[in-house]
Amino acid sequence: MNGTAQAFWLAAPGDGAIREVALPEPGEGEVLVRTLYSGISRGTETLVFRGGVPHSQHTAMRAPFQEGDFPGPVKYGYLNVGVVEQGPDRLLGRTVFCLYPHQSRYVVPASAVHPVPESVPASRAVLTGTVETAVNALWDAAPLVGDRVTVIGGGMVGCSVAALLARFPGVRVQLVDTDPERAKTAEALGVGFAPPEDALGDRDLVVHASATEQGLARGLELLAAEGTLLELSWYGDRTVRLPLGEAFHSRRLTLRASQVGTVSPARARRSYADRLALALDLLADPRLDALITGECAFDELPDVMPRLASGELAALCHLVRYPGA
């Protein structure tokens, strides 16, 4: 037996703790992974921490290796990078990404881990899940060469989308956020920046990721005729009001949703593994380090999560470092 490991659990909304958990011996076709880093996706994970997942979405919001149920006790998370200590020869000693919660060591099927390319540092690889969301969003949105695109909301998802859009030939990208500090992030990613009141209009595509009514309404205002707004925000249990009067119909605007739980129908021939492998390859870009804006040790998580949830720590992706990393 491998004994025990340490895991971060949400005992109840707003109350997190590190618990000792039993660790089974890996069987045939399984791997034992020692975690180097995990990442906190501030938007989704702090919503879970606050107990904001609506009952109707408890099943849809489950993470692949979640234990427990919302609102708690629950072990939640999906950005984990570690080293395979036991398993098939092809994976032994490899740095891998897994959609696993915050835990020091764990056993999963070998098919659940994805080798990290040598060109991608382990600490940056925690962004894999978020970049995968951005890949799916751009498959849904299908921007064209020369498009004028605005991304509203400079969180992890919005910045990941902006970073990938910056690679498209001739595409002019502007990141819009109420926080002026996001201007530095936009510069690092190679895109423009503006506060909402100064955002450019006549846009072919707006990607909305601010999770606010105001951001969604502003996105519709910025669209050109026949333009599309792609909604990436997750509102949890909040009701959202949307102004669909005014020029919404006369300008023939399109509002559509995108969600990473399903591979975009536009790329239905691709598998989930294909999409994740692409995200890992894209992480070779060092500009994406701008999305990691905070770091703590694993044993500090019970104190850090409430500060992230309250906004005291205004992180994009908060990096969690484990012993030996």
C-alpha positions in Angstrom: 0.0 0.0 0.0 1.1 3.6 -0.7 -0.4 4.7 2.6 -1.9 8.2 2.6 -2.0 11.5 0.9 -3.1 15.1 1.7 -6.1 16.6 0.0 -8.0 19.9 0.1 -11.7 19.5 1.0 -14.5 22.0 1.2 -16.2 21.0 4.4 -19.0 23.5 3.9 -19.4 26.7 1.9 -16.6 29.0 3.0 -14.8 26.4 5.1 -11.9 24.5 3.6 -9.4 22.1 5.2 -6.6 19.7 4.4 -7.5 16.1 5.1 -5.5 12.9 5.1 -6.9 10.4 2.6 -6.2 6.7 1.9 -4.1 6.0 -1.2 -4.6 2.7 -2.9 -2.0 0.7 -4.6 -2.2 1.3 -8.4 -3.5 -1.7 -10.3 -2.9 -2.7 -13.9 -3.6 0.2 -16.2 -3.3 2.8 -13.4 -0.7 5.3 -12.4 0.5 6.8 -9.1 1.1 10.6 -9.5 3.0 12.9 -7.1 1.7 16.4 -7.5 4.1 19.2 -8.3 1.6 22.0 -8.9 -2.2 22.5 -9.0 -4.0 25.6 -10.2 -7.0 27.4 -8.8 -9.3 28.7 -11.5 -10.6 31.7 -9.6 -14.0 32.1 -11.2 -15.3 28.5 -11.0 -13.5 27.3 -7.9 -14.4 30.3 -5.8 -18.0 30.0 -6.9 -17.9 26.4 -5.6 -16.1 27.6 -2.4 -18.9 30.0 -1.7 -21.6 27.3 -2.3 -22.9 29.1 -5.4 -23.5 26.0 -7.7 -27.3 25.8 -8.2 -29.0 22.5 -7.5 -30.0 22.0 -11.1 -26.3 22.1 -12.1 -24.9 19.8 -9.5 -24.4 17.0 -12.0 -23.2 19.2 -14.9 -20.6 20.9 -12.7 -19.0 17.8 -11.3 -15.3 17.6 -11.9 -13.9 14.3 -13.4 -12.4 13.1 -10.1 -14.6 15.0 -7.7 -15.5 13.3 -4.4 -18.5 14.3 -2.4 -21.3 16.5 -3.5 -22.2 20.2 -3.7 -22.4 22.3 -1.6 -20.1 20.1 0.6 -18.3 18.2 1.8 -16.6 18.1 -1.6 -13.1 17.6 -3.0 -13.1 19.8 -6.1 -10.5 20.9 -8.7 -9.3 20.1 -12.2 -5.8 21.6 -12.8 -3.1 19.3 -11.6 0.4 18.6 -12.8 2.6 15.9 -11.4 5.2 13.2 -12.0 4.3 9.5 -12.5 5.9 7.5 -9.8 4.3 4.1 -10.6 2.7 2.9 -13.8 3.4 1.8 -17.4 6.9 2.2 -18.6 5.8 4.8 -21.3 4.7 7.1 -18.5 7.1 6.4 -15.6 8.9 9.5 -14.6 7.0 11.7 -17.1 5.4 15.0 -16.1 1.7 14.8 -16.7 -1.4 16.9 -16.6 -4.6 15.5 -15.0 -8.1 16.9 -14.3 -7.6 16.1 -10.6 -8.4 18.1 -7.4 -5.8 19.6 -5.1 -4.1 16.5 -3.6 -0.5 15.6 -2.9 -0.5 12.1 -4.5 -3.3 10.2 -6.3 -4.0 7.1 -8.3 -6.0 7.3 -11.6 -6.3 5.3 -14.8 -3.3 5.8 -17.1 -5.7 7.1 -19.7 -6.6 10.1 -17.5 -3.1 11.6 -17.5 -1.6 13.5 -20.4 2.2 13.9 -20.9 3.4 17.5 -20.8 5.6 18.4 -23.7 9.2 19.2 -22.8 8.7 22.7 -24.2 6.2 23.4 -21.5 7.3 24.1 -17.8 5.3 22.1 -15.2 4.1 25.3 -13.5 2.6 26.6 -16.8 1.0 23.3 -17.6 -1.6 23.9 -14.9 -3.2 26.3 -17.4 -4.1 23.3 -19.7 -7.7 23.1 -18.7 -8.3 26.8 -19.2 -6.5 26.9 -22.6 -8.6 23.9 -23.6 -11.7 25.9 -22.8 -10.4 28.7 -25.0 -9.7 26.3 -27.8 -13.2 25.0 -27.7 -14.6 28.6 -27.6 -12.6 29.5 -30.8 -13.9 26.4 -32.5 -17.4 27.6 -31.7 -16.7 31.2 -32.6 -14.7 30.4 -35.8 -13.1 33.9 -36.2 -11.9 34.8 -39.7 -8.7 36.5 -40.9 -8.9 40.2 -40.3 -11.8 40.1 -37.8 -12.2 42.8 -35.2 -12.7 41.0 -31.9 -13.3 42.1 -28.3 -12.9 39.9 -25.3 -14.8 41.2 -22.3 -13.5 40.0 -18.9 -9.9 39.6 -18.2 -10.1 36.5 -16.0 -8.4 33.2 -16.8 -10.7 32.2 -19.6 -11.0 35.6 -21.2 -7.2 36.1 -21.2 -6.6 32.6 -22.6 -9.0 33.4 -25.4 -7.3 36.7 -26.1 -3.9 35.1 -26.1 -4.9 32.5 -28.7 -6.7 35.2 -30.8 -3.5 37.2 -30.9 -2.0 34.5 -33.1 -4.7 34.8 -35.8 -3.5 36.6 -38.9 -4.8 40.1 -39.2 -7.2 39.8 -36.2 -7.3 42.9 -34.1 -8.0 42.0 -30.5 -9.0 44.2 -27.6 -9.3 43.0 -24.0 -11.9 44.9 -22.0 -12.0 44.9 -18.2 -13.0 47.2 -15.3 -9.6 46.5 -13.6 -6.9 48.8 -15.0 -4.3 46.4 -13.9 -5.4 44.0 -16.7 -3.8 46.4 -19.1 -0.4 44.9 -18.1 -1.7 41.4 -18.8 -3.1 42.5 -22.2 0.3 44.0 -23.1 2.1 40.8 -22.1 -0.3 38.8 -24.3 0.1 41.1 -27.2 -3.4 42.5 -27.4 -5.0 45.9 -26.9 -6.8 47.0 -23.7 -9.6 49.3 -22.8 -12.0 50.0 -19.9 -15.7 49.3 -20.8 -16.5 52.9 -21.5 -13.6 53.3 -24.0 -14.0 49.9 -25.8 -14.0 50.0 -29.6 -17.3 49.3 -31.4 -18.3 47.8 -34.7 -16.8 44.4 -33.7 -17.3 41.3 -35.8 -17.1 39.1 -32.7 -17.3 39.7 -29.0 -16.3 36.9 -26.5 -17.9 37.6 -23.1 -16.3 36.1 -20.0 -16.9 38.7 -17.3 -19.8 36.9 -15.7 -21.6 40.2 -15.2 -24.9 41.6 -16.6 -23.1 44.8 -17.4 -20.4 43.1 -19.4 -22.9 41.1 -21.4 -25.0 44.2 -22.2 -21.9 46.1 -23.2 -20.8 43.3 -25.5 -24.0 43.5 -27.4 -23.5 47.3 -27.8 -20.1 46.8 -29.3 -21.2 44.4 -32.1 -21.4 45.4 -35.7 -24.5 44.4 -37.7 -24.7 40.6 -38.1 -22.1 40.3 -35.3 -21.9 37.4 -32.8 -21.5 37.4 -29.1 -20.1 34.2 -27.7 -21.0 33.7 -24.0 -18.4 31.9 -21.9 -19.5 33.1 -18.5 -20.8 30.9 -15.8 -23.3 32.6 -13.5 -24.0 29.9 -11.0 -27.3 30.5 -9.2 -27.7 34.2 -10.4 -30.4 35.4 -12.6 -29.2 37.5 -15.5 -31.2 40.3 -17.2 -30.4 41.1 -20.8 -31.6 44.0 -23.0 -32.8 42.3 -26.1 -34.8 45.3 -27.2 -33.1 48.4 -28.7 -31.1 47.4 -31.8 -30.7 43.7 -31.0 -33.2 42.6 -33.8 -32.6 45.4 -36.3 -28.8 44.6 -36.3 -29.6 40.9 -36.5 -27.2 40.0 -33.7 -26.4 36.5 -32.6 -26.0 35.4 -29.0 -24.7 31.9 -28.5 -23.2 29.8 -25.7 -20.0 27.8 -25.5 -19.1 25.3 -22.8 -16.1 23.0 -22.6 -18.1 20.0 -21.4 -18.8 19.2 -25.0 -16.4 19.3 -28.0 -17.6 22.0 -30.3 -19.9 20.6 -33.0 -17.7 22.4 -35.5 -15.0 19.9 -34.6 -17.1 16.9 -33.8 -14.5 14.6 -35.5 -12.0 15.6 -32.7 -11.9 13.8 -29.4 -11.5 15.3 -25.9 -8.0 13.9 -25.9 -7.2 15.7 -29.2 -8.5 19.0 -27.8 -6.4 18.6 -24.6 -3.3 17.6 -26.5 -3.7 20.8 -28.7 -4.0 22.9 -25.5 -0.8 21.4 -24.2 1.1 22.2 -27.4 -0.2 25.8 -27.3 1.2 26.2 -23.8 4.8 26.3 -25.3 4.1 30.1 -25.6 5.8 31.8 -22.7 3.4 34.8 -22.9 0.9 32.6 -21.1 2.9 32.9 -17.9 1.1 36.2 -17.6 -2.0 34.3 -16.5 -0.3 33.0 -13.3 -0.6 35.9 -10.9 -0.2 34.3 -7.5 1.4 31.4 -5.7 1.1 29.6 -2.4 2.2 26.4 -0.7 -0.3 23.5 -0.6 -0.6 23.7 3.2 -1.7 27.4 2.9 -4.8 26.6 0.8 -7.3 26.8 3.8 -6.2 30.4 4.3 -5.8 31.4 0.7 -9.2 30.1 -0.7 -11.3 32.5 1.4 -9.1 35.4 0.3 -9.5 34.5 -3.4 -13.3 34.1 -2.9 -13.6 37.5 -1.3 -11.5 39.2 -3.9 -8.8 40.2 -1.5 -6.4 38.2 -3.8 -7.3 39.3 -7.3 -5.6 36.4 -9.0 -6.1 35.0 -12.5 -4.7 31.5 -12.0 -3.4 31.0 -8.5 -0.5 28.4 -8.5 -0.4 25.9 -5.6 3.1 24.5 -5.0 3.6 21.1 -3.5 6.7 19.8 -1.5 9.4 18.7 -3.9 8.3 20.9 -6.8 
